[in-house]
Amino acid sequence: MSNTETDARPIVCEHGEAADPHLVEAYEPKDVQLGGEDAMRVRRTLPNLRRSFVGAWCFIDHYGPEEGACMDVPPHPHTGLQTVSWLFSGEIEHRDSGGVHAMVRPGQVNLMTSGYGIAHSEVSTRSRAALHGVQLWVVLPEHSADLSREFQHHEPDADAPAPGVSARTFIGRLGDASSPVHTETPLLGAEIVLAPGATWETEVASGFEHGVLVDTGVVDFDGTRLDPSVLGVRDAGLGHLRLHNPTDAPARLMLLGGEPFDEGVVMWWNFIGRSHEDIARLRQEWNDAPDDRFGAVAGYRGPVPRLKAPVLPDLRLKPRFRRGRAQ
């Protein structure tokens, strides 16, 4: 899933100063409707008005489970980022201008690198399972922002790092588990399931920021209570973390981490650039001559051939963030 908002707000992101790593900050989701009245709704925790990044993770949408929900996102562009798709249930068909035709299924990660430019479509299939998952973006550092388009697929094994704990590490390393998926900055991405009453204390990279997004149940992250769809984040500096399920039902969460990203970027619609001029140029190129930079998506048969980029706001973007948080 991508950002199909027709009134996209530009965001200038800077990392800023770090906070006490013993402090877990909780971020409530914003309800976002992707398109018209019948479009799917998502719960977005990144970016928000107080934080721009967790490592290089810069966008988190959480959706479902929703019976009968359909996704049909026509070809649309991306630049300067990698998309990471992870499903808990349901199935999505992916097509992109790199010639890739692949399925997104539960327990399998699909990572698409846009770099200089890519176009892709996303359509849910007739799977009987409710559509339920997360869509994540990773910002590319400036030296890698114009990479060639690429697609990676991996199905991680389920690991049992402790009694009552199940983990699938789809990016980076967690304990003895590691993923072959390549990223341009050091990252961690894992799905964790905690049995009722389970507590897990584990070593993590002390140079990473860490975020916990609760999918189902309730989770205590280093003593801070997190409800479903809430993102808890702590800054770098500690080499361990503690997760606890205080209820009598299983809890599932996404554990995300990475080295602090210290570059400022501008995010607007489905583009990431370094300036207002970058975004304006990318928008014009997509709307006027999309195949030149982004390529064509073969095989998509939807209601419209592609999404048009919305109108830019009548303002010049100015930095208004500190510590990765907007003022």
GUVEXPA-803065 format. One record per residue (C-alpha): residue in one letter; y, x, z. Coordinates in Angstrom, 2 decimals. Example, Ala and Ser with C-alpha at 12.3 -4.5 7.8 and 13.67 -1.06 7.14 Angstrom:
% GUVEXPA-803065
+--------+---------+---------+---------+
| residu |   north |    east |      up |
+--------+---------+---------+---------+
|      A |   -4.50 |   12.30 |    7.80 |
|      S |   -1.06 |   13.67 |    7.14 |
+--------+---------+---------+---------+
***
This chain:
% GUVEXPA-803065
+--------+---------+---------+---------+
| residu |   north |    east |      up |
+--------+---------+---------+---------+
|      M |    0.00 |    0.00 |    0.00 |
|      S |    3.49 |    1.19 |   -0.81 |
|      N |    7.03 |    0.16 |   -0.09 |
|      T |    7.76 |   -2.90 |   -2.26 |
|      E |   10.88 |   -4.00 |   -0.41 |
|      T |   13.57 |   -5.24 |   -2.81 |
|      D |   16.40 |   -4.33 |   -0.42 |
|      A |   15.36 |   -0.82 |    0.58 |
|      R |   17.45 |    0.98 |    3.18 |
|      P |   18.07 |    4.69 |    2.59 |
|      I |   17.15 |    6.94 |    5.52 |
|      V |   18.30 |   10.52 |    6.04 |
|      C |   15.77 |   12.28 |    8.25 |
|      E |   16.28 |   15.43 |   10.28 |
|      H |   14.02 |   16.79 |   12.97 |
|      G |   16.43 |   17.98 |   15.64 |
|      E |   15.69 |   19.19 |   19.17 |
|      A |   12.33 |   18.72 |   20.89 |
|      A |   11.80 |   16.67 |   24.05 |
|      D |    9.69 |   17.28 |   27.16 |
|      P |    6.08 |   17.23 |   25.90 |
|      H |    4.99 |   15.48 |   29.10 |
|      L |    7.03 |   12.45 |   27.97 |
|      V |    5.27 |    9.88 |   25.76 |
|      E |    7.74 |    7.68 |   23.92 |
|      A |    6.55 |    4.25 |   22.76 |
|      Y |    7.76 |    2.76 |   19.46 |
|      E |    7.38 |   -0.95 |   18.84 |
|      P |    6.58 |   -1.98 |   15.26 |
|      K |    8.98 |   -3.68 |   12.89 |
|      D |    7.59 |   -6.62 |   10.92 |
|      V |    8.14 |   -6.00 |    7.19 |
|      Q |    7.35 |   -8.35 |    4.31 |
|      L |    6.37 |   -6.49 |    1.14 |
|      G |    7.91 |   -8.56 |   -1.64 |
|      G |    8.13 |  -12.37 |   -1.92 |
|      E |    7.23 |  -15.15 |    0.48 |
|      D |    3.49 |  -14.87 |   -0.20 |
|      A |    3.40 |  -11.08 |    0.07 |
|      M |    1.50 |   -9.25 |    2.78 |
|      R |    3.30 |   -8.45 |    5.99 |
|      V |    2.94 |   -5.07 |    7.69 |
|      R |    3.86 |   -3.61 |   11.05 |
|      R |    5.92 |   -0.44 |   10.54 |
|      T |    6.49 |    2.17 |   13.26 |
|      L |    7.68 |    5.11 |   11.16 |
|      P |   10.41 |    5.65 |   10.18 |
|      N |   12.40 |    3.82 |   12.83 |
|      L |   15.83 |    4.00 |   14.44 |
|      R |   14.74 |    6.59 |   17.02 |
|      R |   12.31 |    8.86 |   15.22 |
|      S |   11.72 |   10.17 |   11.70 |
|      F |    8.53 |   12.25 |   11.92 |
|      V |    5.34 |   13.05 |   13.79 |
|      G |    4.67 |   16.46 |   12.33 |
|      A |    5.11 |   15.81 |    8.60 |
|      W |    3.84 |   12.22 |    8.96 |
|      C |    6.90 |   10.19 |    7.93 |
|      F |    5.70 |    6.63 |    7.24 |
|      I |    3.21 |    4.41 |    9.09 |
|      D |    2.34 |    0.87 |    8.04 |
|      H |   -0.35 |   -1.06 |    9.93 |
|      Y |   -1.70 |   -4.28 |    8.42 |
|      G |   -4.35 |   -6.96 |    9.01 |
|      P |   -6.91 |   -8.04 |    9.75 |
|      E |   -5.91 |  -10.94 |    7.54 |
|      E |   -8.49 |  -13.29 |    6.04 |
|      G |   -7.73 |  -14.21 |    2.43 |
|      A |   -4.89 |  -11.70 |    2.14 |
|      C |   -4.53 |  -10.23 |   -1.31 |
|      M |   -2.79 |   -7.07 |   -2.41 |
|      D |   -1.55 |   -6.68 |   -5.97 |
|      V |    1.05 |   -3.91 |   -6.19 |
|      P |    1.97 |   -3.13 |   -9.82 |
|      P |    2.52 |    0.47 |  -10.96 |
|      H |    5.31 |    2.09 |   -8.98 |
|      P |    6.49 |    5.69 |   -8.46 |
|      H |    6.37 |    8.33 |   -5.74 |
|      T |    7.94 |   11.78 |   -5.41 |
|      G |    7.95 |   14.50 |   -2.75 |
|      L |    5.13 |   13.06 |   -0.63 |
|      Q |    1.43 |   12.47 |   -0.15 |
|      T |    0.04 |    8.99 |    0.49 |
|      V |   -2.93 |    8.64 |    2.85 |
|      S |   -4.96 |    5.41 |    2.74 |
|      W |   -7.39 |    4.47 |    5.53 |
|      L |   -9.13 |    1.11 |    5.85 |
|      F |  -10.96 |   -0.52 |    8.75 |
|      S |  -12.20 |   -3.39 |    6.55 |
|      G |  -11.68 |   -4.72 |    3.04 |
|      E |  -11.44 |   -2.84 |   -0.24 |
|      I |   -8.59 |   -1.70 |   -2.53 |
|      E |   -8.71 |   -0.52 |   -6.14 |
|      H |   -6.50 |    2.48 |   -6.92 |
|      R |   -5.30 |    3.59 |  -10.36 |
|      D |   -2.78 |    6.36 |  -11.01 |
|      S |   -1.06 |    8.23 |  -13.82 |
|      G |   -3.22 |   11.27 |  -13.19 |
|      G |   -6.11 |    9.29 |  -14.69 |
|      V |   -7.77 |    8.53 |  -11.35 |
|      H |   -9.56 |    5.21 |  -10.85 |
|      A |  -10.99 |    5.00 |   -7.32 |
|      M |  -11.83 |    2.57 |   -4.55 |
|      V |  -10.41 |    2.68 |   -1.04 |
|      R |  -13.15 |    1.65 |    1.41 |
|      P |  -13.54 |    1.73 |    5.22 |
|      G |  -14.26 |    5.16 |    6.65 |
|      Q |  -13.12 |    6.96 |    3.50 |
|      V |   -9.77 |    8.69 |    3.11 |
|      N |   -7.89 |    8.80 |   -0.18 |
|      L |   -4.99 |   11.25 |   -0.33 |
|      M |   -2.70 |   11.14 |   -3.37 |
|      T |   -0.14 |   13.90 |   -3.98 |
|      S |    2.92 |   12.74 |   -5.88 |
|      G |    4.85 |   16.02 |   -5.96 |
|      Y |    7.09 |   16.05 |   -9.06 |
|      G |    6.16 |   12.46 |   -9.82 |
|      I |    3.28 |   10.00 |  -10.02 |
|      A |    2.82 |    6.28 |  -10.61 |
|      H |   -0.02 |    4.17 |   -9.21 |
|      S |   -1.17 |    0.61 |   -8.62 |
|      E |   -3.08 |   -0.94 |   -5.71 |
|      V |   -5.12 |   -4.14 |   -5.97 |
|      S |   -7.41 |   -5.62 |   -3.31 |
|      T |  -10.86 |   -6.63 |   -4.53 |
|      R |  -12.85 |   -9.77 |   -3.76 |
|      S |  -14.49 |   -8.19 |   -0.74 |
|      R |  -15.35 |  -10.84 |    1.87 |
|      A |  -14.01 |   -8.62 |    4.64 |
|      A |  -10.44 |   -9.15 |    5.82 |
|      L |   -7.97 |   -6.55 |    4.58 |
|      H |   -7.20 |   -4.28 |    7.53 |
|      G |   -5.96 |   -0.70 |    7.66 |
|      V |   -3.08 |    1.76 |    7.68 |
|      Q |   -0.97 |    3.30 |    4.95 |
|      L |    0.50 |    6.70 |    5.83 |
|      W |    2.90 |    9.06 |    4.08 |
|      V |    3.24 |   12.82 |    4.52 |
|      V |    6.48 |   14.49 |    3.44 |
|      L |    6.04 |   17.62 |    1.33 |
|      P |    8.05 |   20.70 |    2.33 |
|      E |   10.76 |   21.71 |   -0.12 |
|      H |    8.75 |   24.60 |   -1.58 |
|      S |    5.95 |   22.14 |   -2.47 |
|      A |    8.04 |   19.10 |   -3.35 |
|      D |    7.38 |   19.46 |   -7.10 |
|      L |    3.61 |   19.98 |   -6.97 |
|      S |    1.44 |   18.61 |   -9.77 |
|      R |   -0.05 |   15.20 |   -9.11 |
|      E |   -3.46 |   15.28 |   -7.42 |
|      F |   -6.03 |   12.98 |   -5.77 |
|      Q |   -8.46 |   13.87 |   -2.95 |
|      H |  -11.27 |   11.75 |   -1.52 |
|      H |  -13.37 |   12.40 |    1.60 |
|      E |  -15.78 |   10.44 |    3.79 |
|      P |  -15.88 |   12.06 |    7.26 |
|      D |  -18.94 |   11.81 |    9.45 |
|      A |  -18.70 |    9.98 |   12.75 |
|      D |  -18.61 |   12.46 |   15.63 |
|      A |  -19.34 |   11.81 |   19.32 |
|      P |  -17.18 |   14.38 |   21.14 |
|      A |  -17.74 |   12.76 |   24.56 |
|      P |  -19.63 |    9.84 |   26.12 |
|      G |  -18.09 |    6.54 |   24.99 |
|      V |  -16.00 |    8.23 |   22.26 |
|      S |  -16.44 |    8.09 |   18.48 |
|      A |  -14.20 |   10.07 |   16.14 |
|      R |  -13.76 |   10.41 |   12.37 |
|      T |  -11.51 |   13.35 |   11.52 |
|      F |  -10.18 |   12.80 |    8.00 |
|      I |   -7.41 |   15.44 |    7.98 |
|      G |   -7.24 |   18.75 |    9.85 |
|      R |   -9.41 |   19.76 |   12.81 |
|      L |  -10.26 |   18.04 |   16.08 |
|      G |  -12.72 |   19.84 |   18.35 |
|      D |  -15.70 |   20.91 |   16.27 |
|      A |  -14.94 |   18.48 |   13.43 |
|      S |  -12.82 |   19.41 |   10.43 |
|      S |  -11.84 |   17.93 |    7.07 |
|      P |  -11.75 |   19.64 |    3.66 |
|      V |   -8.70 |   17.60 |    2.62 |
|      H |   -5.82 |   19.95 |    1.81 |
|      T |   -2.27 |   19.36 |    3.00 |
|      E |    0.85 |   21.49 |    2.58 |
|      T |    1.65 |   21.57 |    6.31 |
|      P |   -0.77 |   21.74 |    9.28 |
|      L |   -1.78 |   18.17 |   10.17 |
|      L |   -4.28 |   16.12 |   12.14 |
|      G |   -5.53 |   12.65 |   11.27 |
|      A |   -8.45 |   10.92 |   13.01 |
|      E |   -9.76 |    7.45 |   13.82 |
|      I |  -10.90 |    7.24 |   17.47 |
|      V |  -12.92 |    4.45 |   19.10 |
|      L |  -13.10 |    4.31 |   22.91 |
|      A |  -15.84 |    2.30 |   24.63 |
|      P |  -14.80 |   -0.04 |   27.46 |
|      G |  -13.53 |    2.01 |   30.39 |
|      A |  -13.94 |    5.32 |   28.55 |
|      T |  -11.68 |    8.30 |   29.24 |
|      W |  -11.40 |   11.27 |   26.91 |
|      E |   -9.60 |   14.51 |   27.66 |
|      T |   -9.59 |   16.95 |   24.78 |
|      E |   -7.99 |   20.17 |   23.64 |
|      V |   -5.45 |   19.92 |   20.81 |
|      A |   -3.10 |   22.34 |   19.06 |
|      S |   -0.20 |   23.05 |   21.45 |
|      G |    2.16 |   23.59 |   18.49 |
|      F |    1.58 |   20.03 |   17.23 |
|      E |    3.48 |   16.85 |   17.95 |
|      H |    0.98 |   14.02 |   18.51 |
|      G |    1.11 |   10.30 |   17.89 |
|      V |   -1.29 |    7.51 |   18.89 |
|      L |   -1.18 |    4.23 |   16.96 |
|      V |   -3.28 |    1.51 |   18.61 |
|      D |   -5.20 |   -0.69 |   16.20 |
|      T |   -7.23 |   -2.88 |   18.54 |
|      G |   -7.39 |   -3.07 |   22.32 |
|      V |   -5.18 |   -1.23 |   24.79 |
|      V |   -4.94 |    2.54 |   25.21 |
|      D |   -3.37 |    4.78 |   27.86 |
|      F |   -2.00 |    7.91 |   26.17 |
|      D |   -1.33 |   10.55 |   28.84 |
|      G |   -0.75 |    7.70 |   31.26 |
|      T |    1.54 |    5.61 |   29.03 |
|      R |    0.16 |    2.13 |   28.24 |
|      L |    0.15 |    1.27 |   24.51 |
|      D |   -0.56 |   -2.20 |   23.12 |
|      P |   -1.80 |   -3.01 |   19.60 |
|      S |    0.43 |   -1.74 |   16.74 |
|      V |    2.54 |    0.34 |   19.17 |
|      L |    2.97 |    4.04 |   18.37 |
|      G |    3.09 |    6.52 |   21.25 |
|      V |    4.48 |    9.99 |   20.48 |
|      R |    4.91 |   13.17 |   22.45 |
|      D |    6.54 |   16.39 |   21.25 |
|      A |    4.82 |   19.77 |   20.89 |
|      G |    4.05 |   22.04 |   23.82 |
|      L |    0.79 |   20.90 |   25.42 |
|      G |   -2.72 |   22.02 |   24.46 |
|      H |   -4.53 |   18.90 |   25.66 |
|      L |   -4.23 |   15.13 |   25.68 |
|      R |   -5.83 |   12.26 |   27.57 |
|      L |   -6.87 |    8.88 |   26.15 |
|      H |   -8.19 |    6.05 |   28.34 |
|      N |   -9.37 |    2.54 |   27.58 |
|      P |   -8.55 |    0.45 |   30.68 |
|      T |  -10.23 |   -2.75 |   29.42 |
|      D |  -13.74 |   -4.18 |   29.11 |
|      A |  -13.57 |   -4.25 |   25.28 |
|      P |  -13.62 |   -1.38 |   22.76 |
|      A |  -10.30 |    0.12 |   21.68 |
|      R |   -9.55 |    1.72 |   18.32 |
|      L |   -6.65 |    4.02 |   17.54 |
|      M |   -5.29 |    6.46 |   14.98 |
|      L |   -4.55 |    9.95 |   16.30 |
|      L |   -1.95 |   11.77 |   14.18 |
|      G |   -0.45 |   15.20 |   14.70 |
|      G |    1.25 |   18.11 |   13.04 |
|      E |    3.62 |   21.02 |   13.39 |
|      P |    7.23 |   19.85 |   13.78 |
|      F |    8.82 |   19.30 |   10.38 |
|      D |   12.23 |   20.94 |   10.45 |
|      E |   13.63 |   20.00 |    7.02 |
|      G |   16.05 |   17.15 |    6.39 |
|      V |   15.01 |   14.64 |    3.71 |
|      V |   16.26 |   11.39 |    2.24 |
|      M |   13.73 |    8.54 |    2.03 |
|      W |   14.54 |    5.53 |   -0.13 |
|      W |   12.10 |    2.98 |   -1.53 |
|      N |    9.13 |    5.08 |   -2.75 |
|      F |   11.05 |    8.31 |   -3.25 |
|      I |   11.63 |   11.33 |   -1.03 |
|      G |   14.39 |   13.78 |   -2.02 |
|      R |   16.82 |   16.18 |   -0.41 |
|      S |   20.10 |   14.46 |   -1.28 |
|      H |   21.72 |   11.22 |   -2.41 |
|      E |   21.93 |   12.71 |   -5.90 |
|      D |   18.17 |   13.33 |   -5.94 |
|      I |   17.44 |    9.70 |   -5.14 |
|      A |   19.94 |    8.33 |   -7.65 |
|      R |   18.45 |   10.51 |  -10.41 |
|      L |   14.85 |    9.56 |   -9.56 |
|      R |   15.71 |    5.88 |   -9.55 |
|      Q |   17.35 |    6.12 |  -12.96 |
|      E |   14.47 |    8.11 |  -14.44 |
|      W |   11.91 |    5.56 |  -13.21 |
|      N |   13.87 |    2.54 |  -14.43 |
|      D |   14.95 |    4.02 |  -17.79 |
|      A |   12.08 |    6.29 |  -18.90 |
|      P |    9.24 |    6.11 |  -16.37 |
|      D |    6.54 |    7.74 |  -18.50 |
|      D |    8.56 |   10.93 |  -18.99 |
|      R |    8.36 |   12.03 |  -15.34 |
|      F |    5.86 |    9.71 |  -13.69 |
|      G |    3.28 |    9.00 |  -16.40 |
|      A |    1.53 |    5.74 |  -17.24 |
|      V |   -1.11 |    3.87 |  -15.24 |
|      A |   -4.01 |    2.82 |  -17.46 |
|      G |   -6.09 |   -0.29 |  -16.84 |
|      Y |   -3.75 |   -2.27 |  -14.57 |
|      R |   -3.75 |   -5.98 |  -15.50 |
|      G |   -1.30 |   -7.68 |  -13.18 |
|      P |    1.59 |  -10.12 |  -13.39 |
|      V |    4.17 |   -7.46 |  -14.37 |
|      P |    3.62 |   -4.06 |  -16.02 |
|      R |    5.46 |   -2.14 |  -13.29 |
|      L |    7.87 |   -2.53 |  -10.40 |
|      K |   11.54 |   -1.80 |  -11.05 |
|      A |   13.39 |    0.28 |   -8.46 |
|      P |   15.93 |   -1.87 |   -6.58 |
|      V |   19.68 |   -1.33 |   -6.65 |
|      L |   20.96 |    1.53 |   -4.51 |
|      P |   23.30 |    0.56 |   -1.66 |
|      D |   26.99 |    1.00 |   -2.40 |
|      L |   27.41 |    3.94 |   -0.04 |
|      R |   26.88 |    7.66 |    0.11 |
|      L |   24.15 |    8.77 |    2.47 |
|      K |   25.25 |   10.73 |    5.51 |
|      P |   23.07 |   12.30 |    8.22 |
|      R |   23.00 |   10.20 |   11.36 |
|      F |   19.95 |   11.46 |   13.20 |
|      R |   19.38 |   13.72 |   16.17 |
|      R |   15.96 |   14.88 |   17.45 |
|      G |   14.56 |   13.00 |   14.47 |
|      R |   16.09 |    9.79 |   15.81 |
|      A |   18.89 |    7.75 |   14.30 |
|      Q |   22.10 |    6.99 |   16.17 |
+--------+---------+---------+---------+
***
